[in-house]
């Protein structure tokens, strides 16, 4: 199972990143769960200064931008 975290305060970009992550995981038929985190203390654990951020299995994969579904699929396939 892939554990996907979306770090962000709930802005439109954060929601879009969560939608893209979910679409990518569903397209690849990956067993996953998505957790949305809005606590700045949690962001610091990953070194995130700009949201939204994407964390997969406790590894920071992106920060400060909304990845496309295809970009997230590539990350999930290589991880």
QUITA-V435989 format. One record per backbone hydrogen bond with DSSP energy under -1.0 kcal/mol. CO is the residue of the C=O (numbers start at 1). NH is the residue of the N-H. If there is no record, write none. Layout:
BEGIN
co=CO nh=NH
co=CO nh=NH
END
This chain:
BEGIN
co=2 nh=33
co=3 nh=57
co=4 nh=35
co=5 nh=55
co=6 nh=37
co=7 nh=53
co=11 nh=15
co=12 nh=16
co=13 nh=17
co=14 nh=18
co=15 nh=19
co=16 nh=20
co=17 nh=21
co=18 nh=22
co=19 nh=23
co=20 nh=24
co=21 nh=25
co=22 nh=26
co=23 nh=27
co=24 nh=28
co=25 nh=30
co=26 nh=29
co=31 nh=2
co=33 nh=4
co=35 nh=6
co=37 nh=8
co=39 nh=43
co=40 nh=44
co=43 nh=46
co=43 nh=48
co=52 nh=64
co=53 nh=7
co=54 nh=61
co=54 nh=62
co=55 nh=5
co=56 nh=59
co=59 nh=56
co=62 nh=54
co=68 nh=72
co=69 nh=73
co=70 nh=74
co=71 nh=75
co=72 nh=76
co=73 nh=77
co=74 nh=78
co=75 nh=79
END
